[in-house]
Amino acid sequence: MSTGTFHRPDKKLTFADALPAIGLDALNTSAALQTRVDRKYLVDSALADTVLASLPARAMVLEMAGLRSFTYDSVYFDTPARESYLLAAHGRRRRYKIRTRTYLESALSFLEVKTEGARSATVKDRIPYGPADRSRLTLAGLDYIAETLGAFGTLPALRLLGPVLETGYARTTLFLPGSGSRATIDSDVTWRIPGNHGWTLDRKVVVETKSGSTAGALDRHLWAHGVRPCRISKFATGLAALCPDLPSNRWHRTLAAGFALRPEDAQ
């Protein structure tokens, strides 16, 4: 049985090797995009390498300490009634997610509250968080959630919140200067119900573009290669895949169209 943090995968996409680098400070200055519109794509790994290697627009890749791929470890929190999940499952216009996120290479953790309201704009608020507390909500964390969601206009039963899903993946981040947009490519995406064995997305990567109200250069490039946006959420789609008793109609097409999982440690 696999528990605890996820490990950095040995495999990587190769398209980013030839791209010029950009540092984190420069990326955040040029495209912080804490408020943005996200478009998501589920792409065959081999096709992703080919398509991304032929980007028509100049692109740069995030590089820190000589690395261009970084391992993320997230824990999502919800109530026993799965209030956060059901808001997404039923397509409510005002919904939220609560998670901790740990960057394994730097051993930095944050508590994040993501809200989505009018016009599908996503806002992410976060505070530094102790890595040792990644799987639980401290009193300070609960106060932050109450403050953030209270300002958003909703508030779950804080005392009922607990960890319901863990995710891990390797992320490559792109910056497209022409549109001021950014994109992430997540490989070896793995989901785990706390205390259980993990399951990894088989031979697929998740591409997510983050831009303003109009599509960016990468969106148009993907469309030109026949790749269309799909409904996928690491929290909601992963939980639906691992818990078939939950309503999953918003992600039914994604789950039915090549969304295959293999055991976490299987090659």
C-alpha positions as CSV (number, residue, x, y, z in Angstrom):
1,M,0.0,0.0,0.0
2,S,1.3,3.4,-0.9
3,T,0.9,6.3,1.4
4,G,2.5,9.6,2.2
5,T,4.0,12.0,-0.4
6,F,4.5,11.1,-4.0
7,H,7.9,10.5,-5.5
8,R,9.4,12.3,-8.5
9,P,8.8,10.2,-11.6
10,D,11.7,9.0,-13.7
11,K,10.0,9.7,-17.1
12,K,9.7,13.2,-18.6
13,L,8.5,14.9,-21.7
14,T,11.4,16.0,-23.9
15,F,9.8,19.0,-25.9
16,A,11.0,21.5,-23.3
17,D,14.7,20.7,-23.6
18,A,15.3,23.0,-26.5
19,L,13.2,26.0,-25.3
20,P,14.8,29.1,-23.7
21,A,14.4,29.3,-20.0
22,I,12.6,31.9,-17.8
23,G,13.0,32.2,-14.0
24,L,10.1,32.2,-11.5
25,D,10.3,35.9,-10.7
26,A,10.2,36.9,-14.3
27,L,7.3,34.5,-15.0
28,N,5.3,35.8,-12.1
29,T,6.0,39.4,-13.2
30,S,5.0,38.7,-16.8
31,A,2.1,36.3,-16.2
32,A,1.0,35.9,-12.6
33,L,-2.6,35.2,-13.7
34,Q,-4.0,34.5,-10.3
35,T,-7.3,35.5,-11.9
36,R,-7.7,33.7,-15.2
37,V,-9.7,31.4,-17.5
38,D,-8.4,27.9,-17.6
39,R,-8.8,25.6,-20.6
40,K,-7.9,21.9,-20.1
41,Y,-6.9,19.2,-22.5
42,L,-6.3,15.4,-22.1
43,V,-3.6,14.5,-24.6
44,D,-1.8,11.3,-25.5
45,S,1.8,11.6,-24.2
46,A,3.5,11.0,-27.5
47,L,1.2,13.5,-29.4
48,A,1.8,16.1,-26.7
49,D,5.6,15.9,-27.2
50,T,5.2,16.3,-30.9
51,V,2.6,19.1,-30.8
52,L,4.4,21.1,-28.1
53,A,7.8,20.7,-29.9
54,S,6.2,22.5,-32.9
55,L,4.8,25.6,-31.2
56,P,4.6,28.4,-33.8
57,A,4.8,31.1,-31.2
58,R,8.0,31.8,-29.2
59,A,7.7,29.9,-25.9
60,M,9.8,29.8,-22.8
61,V,10.0,27.1,-20.1
62,L,10.2,27.7,-16.4
63,E,13.6,26.7,-15.0
64,M,14.7,26.7,-11.4
65,A,18.0,25.3,-10.1
66,G,18.6,23.6,-13.5
67,L,15.3,21.8,-13.4
68,R,12.5,22.2,-15.9
69,S,10.0,19.7,-14.4
70,F,8.8,19.8,-10.8
71,T,6.9,17.4,-8.6
72,Y,3.7,18.6,-7.1
73,D,1.9,16.9,-4.2
74,S,-1.6,18.1,-3.3
75,V,-4.2,17.1,-0.6
76,Y,-7.8,18.1,-1.2
77,F,-10.2,18.7,1.7
78,D,-14.0,18.3,1.7
79,T,-16.9,17.5,4.1
80,P,-18.2,13.9,4.5
81,A,-21.2,15.0,2.3
82,R,-18.6,16.0,-0.4
83,E,-20.0,19.6,-0.5
84,S,-17.1,20.9,-2.6
85,Y,-17.2,18.0,-5.0
86,L,-21.0,18.2,-5.5
87,L,-20.9,21.9,-6.2
88,A,-18.6,21.1,-9.2
89,A,-20.5,17.9,-10.1
90,H,-23.8,19.9,-10.4
91,G,-22.1,22.8,-12.3
92,R,-22.9,25.4,-9.6
93,R,-21.7,28.8,-10.8
94,R,-20.1,29.6,-7.4
95,R,-17.9,26.8,-6.2
96,Y,-14.6,26.3,-4.4
97,K,-11.8,23.9,-3.7
98,I,-9.6,23.6,-0.6
99,R,-6.2,22.0,-0.8
100,T,-2.6,22.0,0.4
101,R,0.1,22.0,-2.3
102,T,3.7,20.9,-1.7
103,Y,6.5,21.5,-4.1
104,L,8.7,18.5,-3.4
105,E,12.0,19.8,-4.8
106,S,11.9,23.0,-2.6
107,A,9.9,21.4,0.3
108,L,7.6,24.4,0.3
109,S,3.9,24.1,1.1
110,F,0.8,26.3,0.8
111,L,-2.8,26.2,1.8
112,E,-4.8,27.2,-1.2
113,V,-8.5,28.2,-1.6
114,K,-9.7,28.3,-5.3
115,T,-13.0,29.9,-6.1
116,E,-14.9,30.1,-9.3
117,G,-17.6,32.6,-9.9
118,A,-18.9,34.8,-12.7
119,R,-17.8,34.1,-16.2
120,S,-15.8,31.0,-15.2
121,A,-13.0,33.1,-13.8
122,T,-10.8,31.2,-11.3
123,V,-9.2,33.0,-8.4
124,K,-6.6,31.3,-6.3
125,D,-5.7,32.6,-2.8
126,R,-3.0,31.0,-0.7
127,I,-0.8,31.3,2.4
128,P,2.4,29.5,3.4
129,Y,1.8,26.3,5.2
130,G,3.9,23.8,7.1
131,P,4.8,20.7,5.1
132,A,4.2,18.5,8.1
133,D,0.6,19.8,8.1
134,R,-0.1,19.0,4.5
135,S,-2.7,16.3,5.4
136,R,-4.6,18.3,8.0
137,L,-6.1,21.7,8.6
138,T,-4.6,23.7,11.5
139,L,-6.5,26.3,13.4
140,A,-4.7,29.0,11.5
141,G,-5.6,27.2,8.3
142,L,-9.3,27.0,9.2
143,D,-9.3,30.7,10.0
144,Y,-7.9,31.5,6.6
145,I,-10.5,29.3,4.9
146,A,-13.2,31.0,6.9
147,E,-12.0,34.4,5.9
148,T,-11.5,33.6,2.2
149,L,-14.7,31.8,1.6
150,G,-16.6,34.2,3.8
151,A,-15.6,37.0,1.5
152,F,-16.6,34.8,-1.4
153,G,-20.1,34.4,0.1
154,T,-20.1,30.8,1.2
155,L,-18.8,28.8,4.1
156,P,-18.8,25.0,4.6
157,A,-19.0,23.4,8.0
158,L,-15.3,23.9,8.9
159,R,-15.2,21.4,11.7
160,L,-16.2,18.6,9.2
161,L,-13.5,19.3,6.6
162,G,-11.0,16.5,6.2
163,P,-8.6,15.0,3.6
164,V,-10.5,13.1,0.8
165,L,-8.0,12.9,-2.1
166,E,-4.2,13.1,-2.7
167,T,-2.7,13.9,-6.1
168,G,0.8,13.9,-7.4
169,Y,2.3,14.7,-10.8
170,A,5.4,16.2,-12.6
171,R,4.7,19.7,-14.0
172,T,6.4,21.7,-16.8
173,T,5.3,25.3,-17.1
174,L,5.4,27.4,-20.3
175,F,5.2,31.1,-20.9
176,L,4.1,32.5,-24.2
177,P,5.3,36.1,-24.4
178,G,3.2,37.1,-27.4
179,S,-0.1,36.6,-25.5
180,G,1.2,37.0,-21.9
181,S,-0.3,33.6,-21.2
182,R,1.1,30.5,-19.5
183,A,0.4,26.8,-19.7
184,T,1.2,23.8,-17.6
185,I,1.8,20.2,-18.8
186,D,1.3,17.6,-16.1
187,S,2.6,14.0,-16.6
188,D,2.4,10.9,-14.4
189,V,-0.8,12.2,-12.8
190,T,-1.6,10.0,-9.8
191,W,-4.6,9.9,-7.5
192,R,-4.9,8.3,-4.1
193,I,-7.7,8.1,-1.6
194,P,-5.8,8.7,1.7
195,G,-4.5,5.4,3.1
196,N,-5.0,3.5,-0.1
197,H,-3.0,2.5,-3.2
198,G,-2.6,5.1,-5.9
199,W,-3.7,5.0,-9.5
200,T,-1.8,6.8,-12.4
201,L,-3.2,8.2,-15.6
202,D,-2.0,5.9,-18.3
203,R,-0.2,7.3,-21.3
204,K,-1.8,10.7,-21.1
205,V,-0.8,14.2,-20.0
206,V,-3.0,17.0,-18.8
207,V,-2.4,20.3,-20.6
208,E,-3.9,23.4,-19.0
209,T,-3.7,26.9,-20.5
210,K,-4.2,29.9,-18.4
211,S,-5.0,33.2,-20.1
212,G,-7.5,36.1,-20.1
213,S,-10.9,35.9,-21.7
214,T,-9.5,35.1,-25.2
215,A,-7.8,31.9,-26.2
216,G,-4.0,32.0,-26.3
217,A,-1.5,30.8,-28.9
218,L,-1.2,27.3,-27.4
219,D,-5.0,26.8,-27.4
220,R,-5.1,27.7,-31.1
221,H,-2.1,25.4,-31.8
222,L,-3.8,22.5,-30.0
223,W,-7.0,23.1,-31.9
224,A,-5.1,23.1,-35.2
225,H,-3.9,19.5,-34.3
226,G,-7.4,18.3,-33.5
227,V,-7.0,18.5,-29.8
228,R,-10.1,20.0,-28.1
229,P,-10.7,21.2,-24.5
230,C,-12.3,18.7,-22.2
231,R,-13.8,18.6,-18.8
232,I,-11.1,17.4,-16.4
233,S,-10.4,18.4,-12.8
234,K,-7.7,16.7,-10.8
235,F,-9.9,16.9,-7.8
236,A,-13.3,16.1,-9.2
237,T,-12.5,13.8,-12.1
238,G,-10.0,11.9,-10.0
239,L,-12.5,11.5,-7.2
240,A,-15.2,10.4,-9.6
241,A,-12.8,7.8,-11.1
242,L,-11.9,6.4,-7.7
243,C,-15.4,6.6,-6.2
244,P,-17.9,5.4,-8.8
245,D,-20.8,5.9,-6.4
246,L,-20.4,9.7,-6.7
247,P,-22.3,11.5,-9.5
248,S,-20.0,12.1,-12.4
249,N,-22.2,13.2,-15.3
250,R,-20.1,16.4,-15.9
251,W,-17.0,14.2,-16.4
252,H,-18.7,11.2,-18.0
253,R,-17.4,11.9,-21.5
254,T,-13.8,12.4,-20.2
255,L,-14.0,9.2,-18.1
256,A,-15.4,7.2,-21.0
257,A,-12.9,8.5,-23.7
258,G,-9.5,7.0,-23.1
259,F,-9.3,7.9,-19.4
260,A,-7.4,4.8,-18.2
261,L,-5.7,4.3,-14.9
262,R,-2.9,1.9,-14.0
263,P,-1.6,1.0,-10.5
264,E,0.7,3.7,-9.2
265,D,3.9,1.5,-9.3
266,A,3.1,-0.3,-12.5
267,Q,5.1,0.6,-15.7
